[in-house]
Amino acid sequence: MASIVTVKTGKIIFQEGDKGVSMYIVLEGSVEIYVVLKGKEVSLSTMKVGDFFGEMALFRDKPRSACARVIQDVRMAVIENKPQLEKFLVDNPLFASKMVNIMAQRLASTNDMLFQKINELSARKAEF
């Protein structure tokens, strides 16, 4: 089963480029997801009670694509591998449904950004 951890405000959970091995579910508190671009932090989202992050580490063997920092003392469930996630989802069908919906929204948003970028590049080529 998932372990429960408590992390204090200001602590870094993981950094962009770290090897990802766990995902997290916020039970109390909040976590900021951000990236560093040209030396400046850019906030991507704030994870609150019931939100999850870091899940891609369980689906692919790639470094973390963002950083996670506690912005309010947080208590989290830590899921450490794919079999543990699968069991957690079977045992918690409402969370499984929420996770599928959120991941679908994230994918749709990524697709929208990709198509926007393709259109911008196509427009630039037409100008030449």
C-alpha positions in Angstrom: 0.0 0.0 0.0 1.0 3.6 -0.4 3.1 5.1 2.3 2.2 8.4 4.0 4.8 11.2 4.4 4.8 14.7 5.8 6.9 17.4 4.3 7.5 20.9 5.6 6.9 24.2 3.7 9.8 25.1 1.4 11.1 21.6 0.9 11.8 20.4 -2.6 10.1 17.0 -3.4 11.9 16.6 -6.7 13.7 18.7 -9.3 13.5 18.8 -13.1 16.0 16.2 -14.4 15.7 13.9 -11.4 15.0 10.2 -12.1 11.4 9.7 -11.2 10.3 6.7 -9.3 7.2 7.7 -7.4 3.9 9.6 -7.7 2.2 11.6 -5.0 -1.3 12.3 -3.8 -1.9 15.4 -1.7 -3.8 14.5 1.5 -3.3 17.9 3.3 -1.5 21.1 2.3 -0.3 22.1 -1.1 2.6 21.7 -3.6 3.8 24.0 -6.4 4.8 22.4 -9.7 7.2 24.7 -11.6 10.0 24.8 -14.2 13.0 27.0 -14.4 13.3 28.9 -17.7 16.3 31.1 -18.4 17.0 31.2 -14.6 13.5 32.1 -13.6 10.9 29.9 -11.9 7.7 29.6 -13.9 4.7 28.2 -11.9 2.8 25.5 -13.8 0.2 24.6 -11.2 -0.6 24.2 -7.5 -1.6 20.8 -6.2 -4.1 20.8 -3.4 -6.0 18.1 -1.4 -7.0 15.3 -3.7 -4.6 16.3 -6.5 -1.8 14.0 -7.8 1.5 14.6 -9.5 4.6 12.8 -10.6 2.6 10.0 -12.1 4.5 10.0 -15.4 7.4 8.5 -13.5 5.4 5.3 -13.2 4.6 5.1 -16.9 7.9 6.0 -18.5 11.6 5.8 -17.8 12.4 9.5 -18.3 13.8 12.2 -16.0 11.3 14.6 -14.2 10.1 17.4 -16.5 9.4 19.9 -13.7 10.1 20.6 -10.1 7.8 20.1 -7.1 8.1 22.2 -3.9 5.9 22.3 -0.8 4.2 25.7 -0.4 2.1 24.6 2.7 3.1 21.8 5.0 1.9 18.7 3.1 0.9 15.2 4.0 1.0 12.9 0.9 0.4 9.3 -0.1 3.5 8.1 -2.0 3.0 5.4 -4.6 6.4 3.9 -5.4 5.8 1.7 -8.5 3.4 0.7 -11.2 2.0 -2.5 -9.5 1.4 -0.4 -6.3 -0.5 2.2 -8.4 -2.6 -0.6 -10.1 -3.6 -2.0 -6.8 -4.4 1.5 -5.4 -6.6 2.2 -8.4 -8.5 -1.1 -8.1 -9.0 -0.4 -4.4 -10.0 3.3 -5.0 -12.3 3.4 -8.1 -13.4 7.0 -7.5 -9.8 8.1 -7.5 -9.1 6.0 -10.6 -12.0 7.7 -12.4 -10.6 11.1 -11.4 -7.1 10.2 -12.5 -8.3 9.1 -15.9 -10.2 12.3 -16.4 -7.4 14.5 -15.3 -4.8 12.7 -17.4 -7.2 13.0 -20.4 -7.5 16.8 -19.8 -3.7 17.1 -19.5 -3.3 15.2 -22.8 -5.9 17.3 -24.5 -4.1 20.5 -23.3 -0.8 19.2 -24.6 -2.4 18.4 -28.0 -3.8 21.9 -28.2 -0.4 23.4 -27.5 1.2 21.1 -30.0 -1.3 22.0 -32.8 -1.0 25.7 -31.9 2.8 25.5 -32.3 2.5 23.6 -35.6 0.1 26.3 -36.9 2.6 29.0 -35.8 5.5 27.2 -37.6 3.3 26.7 -40.7 2.4 30.4 -40.8 6.1 31.3 -40.5 7.0 29.1 -43.5 4.2 30.7 -45.6 5.8 34.1 -44.9 9.0 33.2 -46.6 
